Amino acid sequence: MQEELDRISYECCTKDDENAKLSTKIKEIAEDRARLQKTTNIQQAQIEKHRALAEESGRKCDGLQLQVAGLQKEIDSLNRFHKQAAGNHNTVEVRLNRALEEVERLKAQLNKMKQMNKDKINEEHQNKENLLAENKMLKKQKAELIVGFKKQLKLIDILKRQKMHFEAAKLLSFTEEEFMTALDWGKS
């Protein structure tokens, strides 16, 4: 009985160690999950920031379009002035060319800003998709770990039963040998 108590105590200690290891693993997984959640929140904040930047760029675009419209009106007014004052033809032509260059430069800058904003949004979207995929993979790994843990518990239970049967068979074999010895002794 003492040996069995010692054996059971040893098994309990072993189980406690395994439980402690598994608890540590669960804590690590929870910390990883919290870290990933924090990263996701940071990414979400960055996405919101980029959206705000995109809206600000849109407002700037509207302002630039108003400027373009204003410049177009100025060009029209210069054309009318050109008809009225043929003597100032060169001056008006220079201003007109400058205004057109400014419009083209602003359009190019606007297109560049729009493209940059699209690229940033696409990049943030890709990062978000990657994080979601990684989060899904971690959840799957967690589920697999839990299934593995349950299987290990079942295997441990089966091994305990096999050990108990083995010990019972061993005790039974000793009893048979003693019985056979007693029979042989009784005959002689």
Backbone torsions as a table, in degrees:
resi	resn	phi	psi	omega
1	MET	NA	-40.2	179.6
2	GLN	-64.3	-40.4	178.8
3	GLU	-64.2	-41.5	179.2
4	GLU	-65.8	-39.7	176.9
5	LEU	-62.4	-42.0	178.0
6	ASP	-63.7	-42.0	179.8
7	ARG	-63.6	-45.0	179.7
8	ILE	-65.0	-39.6	177.3
9	SER	-61.7	-42.6	179.0
10	TYR	-62.7	-43.8	178.5
11	GLU	-62.9	-39.3	177.9
12	CYS	-62.3	-42.8	178.2
13	CYS	-61.9	-42.6	178.7
14	THR	-61.8	-43.6	178.4
15	LYS	-63.2	-41.4	178.7
16	ASP	-60.4	-40.9	178.6
17	ASP	-64.1	-43.5	179.5
18	GLU	-64.4	-42.0	178.1
19	ASN	-62.1	-40.1	178.9
20	ALA	-63.3	-42.7	178.6
21	LYS	-62.8	-44.1	-179.5
22	LEU	-66.6	-37.6	176.0
23	SER	-61.5	-40.8	178.1
24	THR	-62.6	-43.1	179.2
25	LYS	-62.2	-42.4	179.5
26	ILE	-62.5	-41.8	177.8
27	LYS	-62.6	-40.7	179.1
28	GLU	-63.7	-41.8	178.3
29	ILE	-63.9	-41.2	178.4
30	ALA	-63.6	-39.4	177.9
31	GLU	-65.4	-41.0	177.3
32	ASP	-62.1	-42.2	179.2
33	ARG	-63.1	-44.5	178.6
34	ALA	-61.9	-40.4	179.3
35	ARG	-64.6	-42.8	178.6
36	LEU	-65.5	-37.5	177.5
37	GLN	-63.6	-41.5	178.6
38	LYS	-63.1	-43.1	177.8
39	THR	-61.8	-42.1	178.1
40	THR	-61.1	-42.4	178.3
41	ASN	-63.0	-40.9	178.1
42	ILE	-63.4	-43.9	179.0
43	GLN	-61.7	-40.5	179.3
44	GLN	-63.4	-40.2	178.3
45	ALA	-64.0	-39.7	178.3
46	GLN	-65.7	-38.4	177.6
47	ILE	-61.7	-44.7	178.6
48	GLU	-61.8	-39.3	178.6
49	LYS	-62.6	-43.8	-179.9
50	HIS	-68.2	-33.7	175.4
51	ARG	-64.1	-42.4	177.8
52	ALA	-61.2	-41.5	177.3
53	LEU	-62.5	-38.9	179.5
54	ALA	-65.2	-41.0	177.8
55	GLU	-65.1	-40.2	177.8
56	GLU	-63.6	-40.6	177.3
57	SER	-63.7	-37.6	176.8
58	GLY	-62.2	-42.1	177.9
59	ARG	-64.7	-41.6	176.9
60	LYS	-61.6	-38.9	178.9
61	CYS	-60.6	-44.8	177.6
62	ASP	-60.5	-42.4	178.0
63	GLY	-62.1	-41.4	178.7
64	LEU	-66.3	-37.4	177.1
65	GLN	-64.6	-38.4	175.3
66	LEU	-63.3	-41.0	177.0
67	GLN	-62.8	-41.7	178.6
68	VAL	-61.4	-43.9	178.6
69	ALA	-61.4	-42.4	178.0
70	GLY	-61.9	-42.3	178.3
71	LEU	-65.3	-37.3	178.2
72	GLN	-63.7	-40.7	176.8
73	LYS	-62.8	-39.6	178.9
74	GLU	-63.6	-39.6	177.9
75	ILE	-62.0	-44.8	178.9
76	ASP	-60.3	-43.1	179.5
77	SER	-64.4	-37.1	177.8
78	LEU	-66.7	-36.5	177.4
79	ASN	-63.8	-42.1	177.1
80	ARG	-63.2	-42.3	179.2
81	PHE	-63.4	-35.7	179.2
82	HIS	-61.3	-42.3	177.7
83	LYS	-63.8	-37.9	-177.5
84	GLN	-74.8	-37.8	-174.8
85	ALA	-124.2	88.9	-179.2
86	ALA	-65.2	-26.4	-178.9
87	GLY	-67.2	-27.9	-178.3
88	ASN	-97.4	22.8	-174.7
89	HIS	-55.4	-47.9	-176.5
90	ASN	-64.3	-42.2	-179.3
91	THR	-63.3	-44.7	-179.4
92	VAL	-64.9	-40.7	-179.7
93	GLU	-62.6	-40.9	177.9
94	VAL	-63.2	-45.6	179.8
95	ARG	-62.7	-41.0	179.2
96	LEU	-61.8	-45.7	179.0
97	ASN	-62.1	-41.3	178.5
98	ARG	-62.9	-43.3	-179.9
99	ALA	-63.1	-42.3	178.5
100	LEU	-64.7	-41.5	177.1
101	GLU	-62.0	-40.8	178.8
102	GLU	-63.4	-41.9	178.6
103	VAL	-62.2	-46.4	179.4
104	GLU	-62.9	-41.8	178.6
105	ARG	-62.7	-43.3	179.4
106	LEU	-66.3	-39.2	177.2
107	LYS	-63.2	-44.8	179.1
108	ALA	-62.0	-42.4	179.2
109	GLN	-64.4	-41.4	178.8
110	LEU	-62.8	-45.6	178.3
111	ASN	-61.8	-40.1	178.6
112	LYS	-62.9	-43.4	179.6
113	MET	-64.9	-41.3	178.1
114	LYS	-61.3	-44.4	179.9
115	GLN	-62.9	-42.5	178.8
116	MET	-61.9	-42.2	179.3
117	ASN	-64.5	-41.5	177.3
118	LYS	-61.4	-44.3	179.8
119	ASP	-61.3	-42.2	179.8
120	LYS	-64.9	-43.2	-180.0
121	ILE	-64.0	-42.9	177.8
122	ASN	-61.9	-41.4	-180.0
123	GLU	-64.4	-43.1	179.1
124	GLU	-65.2	-38.8	178.3
125	HIS	-63.4	-42.6	178.5
126	GLN	-63.0	-43.2	178.1
127	ASN	-60.8	-41.4	179.6
128	LYS	-63.8	-44.0	178.7
129	GLU	-61.1	-41.7	178.7
130	ASN	-62.2	-42.9	-179.8
131	LEU	-65.6	-39.9	178.5
132	LEU	-64.5	-41.1	178.5
133	ALA	-64.1	-41.9	179.4
134	GLU	-64.6	-40.2	178.3
135	ASN	-63.2	-41.5	178.3
136	LYS	-63.1	-42.5	179.8
137	MET	-62.8	-41.0	-179.7
138	LEU	-66.7	-38.0	176.8
139	LYS	-63.5	-40.1	178.7
140	LYS	-64.2	-43.1	178.2
141	GLN	-61.5	-39.6	179.4
142	LYS	-62.7	-45.0	178.8
143	ALA	-61.6	-40.6	178.7
144	GLU	-65.1	-38.3	177.6
145	LEU	-63.8	-41.3	-180.0
146	ILE	-64.5	-43.5	178.5
147	VAL	-61.8	-43.5	178.9
148	GLY	-61.3	-40.8	179.2
149	PHE	-62.9	-43.0	179.4
150	LYS	-64.2	-40.3	178.2
151	LYS	-63.5	-40.4	178.0
152	GLN	-61.8	-41.0	178.4
153	LEU	-62.4	-40.2	178.2
154	LYS	-64.9	-42.4	179.1
155	LEU	-63.0	-39.9	178.7
156	ILE	-61.9	-42.1	179.4
157	ASP	-63.1	-42.8	178.8
158	ILE	-63.2	-42.9	178.9
159	LEU	-63.1	-37.7	177.8
160	LYS	-61.9	-44.7	-179.6
161	ARG	-63.9	-43.1	179.5
162	GLN	-61.8	-40.9	179.6
163	LYS	-63.7	-41.8	-179.4
164	MET	-63.3	-43.3	178.3
165	HIS	-65.0	-40.0	179.3
166	PHE	-62.3	-44.6	179.8
167	GLU	-65.3	-39.1	178.5
168	ALA	-64.1	-41.3	179.4
169	ALA	-64.8	-39.1	179.7
170	LYS	-64.6	-44.7	178.1
171	LEU	-62.8	-39.1	179.9
172	LEU	-65.7	-38.2	179.2
173	SER	-67.0	-37.3	176.4
174	PHE	-62.7	-41.2	-178.3
175	THR	-64.6	-41.6	178.7
176	GLU	-63.2	-42.1	-180.0
177	GLU	-63.7	-42.0	178.9
178	GLU	-64.9	-39.5	179.0
179	PHE	-63.0	-44.2	179.8
180	MET	-65.5	-38.6	177.6
181	THR	-63.6	-42.3	179.2
182	ALA	-64.8	-37.9	176.9
183	LEU	-63.8	-44.8	179.5
184	ASP	-64.1	-39.2	-179.2
185	TRP	-67.9	-37.8	179.5
186	GLY	-68.0	-30.0	-179.7
187	LYS	-75.7	-30.0	-176.2
188	SER	-91.4	NA	NA
